[in-house]
Amino acid sequence: MAKRTRIIPKAPAARMLVNAGAERVSEEAADAFAEVLEEIGLKISERAVRIAKHSGRKTVKKDDVLLATKG
């Protein structure tokens, strides 16, 4: 099976955890957090694309993304 290319690097994911109050973040935790962020981001992206298409547009706009995060 081909390895999937990481979209969100571990360093920014670890930095988010540190900004949330973590004193230290293991490499495995940063990797797991990046993976979870990607899964959530992909779901929001798919919703935003559907919203744009439903509105008769090919371009995803800010409001599509914000609407996709609700509900």
BALOBA-1460 file (C-alpha; in Angstrom, 3 decimals):
// residues 71
<rec num="1" residu="m" x="0.000" y="0.000" z="0.000"/>
<rec num="2" residu="a" x="1.367" y="3.457" z="-0.940"/>
<rec num="3" residu="k" x="2.202" y="5.801" z="1.900"/>
<rec num="4" residu="r" x="-0.037" y="8.859" z="2.023"/>
<rec num="5" residu="t" x="1.668" y="12.242" z="1.765"/>
<rec num="6" residu="r" x="1.373" y="14.267" z="4.937"/>
<rec num="7" residu="i" x="-0.458" y="17.543" z="4.366"/>
<rec num="8" residu="i" x="-0.046" y="18.953" z="7.869"/>
<rec num="9" residu="p" x="3.535" y="18.713" z="9.141"/>
<rec num="10" residu="k" x="4.202" y="17.444" z="12.658"/>
<rec num="11" residu="a" x="5.935" y="20.636" z="13.833"/>
<rec num="12" residu="p" x="2.896" y="22.937" z="13.454"/>
<rec num="13" residu="a" x="0.692" y="20.260" z="15.049"/>
<rec num="14" residu="a" x="3.068" y="20.023" z="18.013"/>
<rec num="15" residu="r" x="3.171" y="23.820" z="18.221"/>
<rec num="16" residu="m" x="-0.627" y="23.893" z="18.475"/>
<rec num="17" residu="l" x="-0.478" y="21.485" z="21.411"/>
<rec num="18" residu="v" x="2.205" y="23.628" z="23.079"/>
<rec num="19" residu="n" x="0.106" y="26.755" z="22.476"/>
<rec num="20" residu="a" x="-2.774" y="24.930" z="24.165"/>
<rec num="21" residu="g" x="-0.623" y="24.454" z="27.257"/>
<rec num="22" residu="a" x="1.432" y="21.280" z="26.767"/>
<rec num="23" residu="e" x="4.919" y="21.506" z="28.240"/>
<rec num="24" residu="r" x="6.252" y="18.746" z="26.006"/>
<rec num="25" residu="v" x="4.852" y="16.843" z="23.032"/>
<rec num="26" residu="s" x="6.079" y="13.429" z="21.932"/>
<rec num="27" residu="e" x="6.729" y="12.744" z="18.258"/>
<rec num="28" residu="e" x="3.940" y="10.143" z="18.277"/>
<rec num="29" residu="a" x="1.493" y="12.652" z="19.786"/>
<rec num="30" residu="a" x="2.388" y="15.289" z="17.195"/>
<rec num="31" residu="d" x="1.965" y="12.724" z="14.420"/>
<rec num="32" residu="a" x="-1.393" y="11.517" z="15.763"/>
<rec num="33" residu="f" x="-2.636" y="15.088" z="16.215"/>
<rec num="34" residu="a" x="-1.595" y="16.028" z="12.658"/>
<rec num="35" residu="e" x="-3.443" y="12.965" z="11.364"/>
<rec num="36" residu="v" x="-6.620" y="13.886" z="13.270"/>
<rec num="37" residu="l" x="-6.416" y="17.488" z="12.022"/>
<rec num="38" residu="e" x="-6.127" y="16.222" z="8.457"/>
<rec num="39" residu="e" x="-9.181" y="13.983" z="8.848"/>
<rec num="40" residu="i" x="-11.251" y="16.836" z="10.278"/>
<rec num="41" residu="g" x="-9.931" y="19.239" z="7.641"/>
<rec num="42" residu="l" x="-10.799" y="16.841" z="4.828"/>
<rec num="43" residu="k" x="-14.388" y="16.481" z="6.091"/>
<rec num="44" residu="i" x="-14.782" y="20.270" z="6.284"/>
<rec num="45" residu="s" x="-13.221" y="20.623" z="2.826"/>
<rec num="46" residu="e" x="-15.633" y="18.118" z="1.314"/>
<rec num="47" residu="r" x="-18.616" y="19.940" z="2.877"/>
<rec num="48" residu="a" x="-17.342" y="23.314" z="1.653"/>
<rec num="49" residu="v" x="-16.975" y="21.972" z="-1.901"/>
<rec num="50" residu="r" x="-20.528" y="20.566" z="-1.810"/>
<rec num="51" residu="i" x="-21.848" y="23.937" z="-0.590"/>
<rec num="52" residu="a" x="-20.047" y="25.791" z="-3.392"/>
<rec num="53" residu="k" x="-21.331" y="23.347" z="-6.021"/>
<rec num="54" residu="h" x="-24.861" y="23.585" z="-4.604"/>
<rec num="55" residu="s" x="-24.576" y="27.368" z="-5.029"/>
<rec num="56" residu="g" x="-23.622" y="26.842" z="-8.677"/>
<rec num="57" residu="r" x="-19.968" y="27.820" z="-8.201"/>
<rec num="58" residu="k" x="-16.657" y="26.109" z="-8.880"/>
<rec num="59" residu="t" x="-14.851" y="28.405" z="-6.450"/>
<rec num="60" residu="v" x="-14.957" y="27.630" z="-2.731"/>
<rec num="61" residu="k" x="-15.364" y="30.863" z="-0.794"/>
<rec num="62" residu="k" x="-14.747" y="31.865" z="2.802"/>
<rec num="63" residu="d" x="-18.458" y="31.628" z="3.653"/>
<rec num="64" residu="d" x="-18.576" y="28.066" z="2.280"/>
<rec num="65" residu="v" x="-15.774" y="27.038" z="4.626"/>
<rec num="66" residu="l" x="-17.364" y="28.777" z="7.615"/>
<rec num="67" residu="l" x="-20.746" y="27.229" z="6.850"/>
<rec num="68" residu="a" x="-19.133" y="23.803" z="6.460"/>
<rec num="69" residu="t" x="-17.787" y="24.016" z="10.014"/>
<rec num="70" residu="k" x="-21.269" y="24.471" z="11.511"/>
<rec num="71" residu="g" x="-23.654" y="21.657" z="12.251"/>
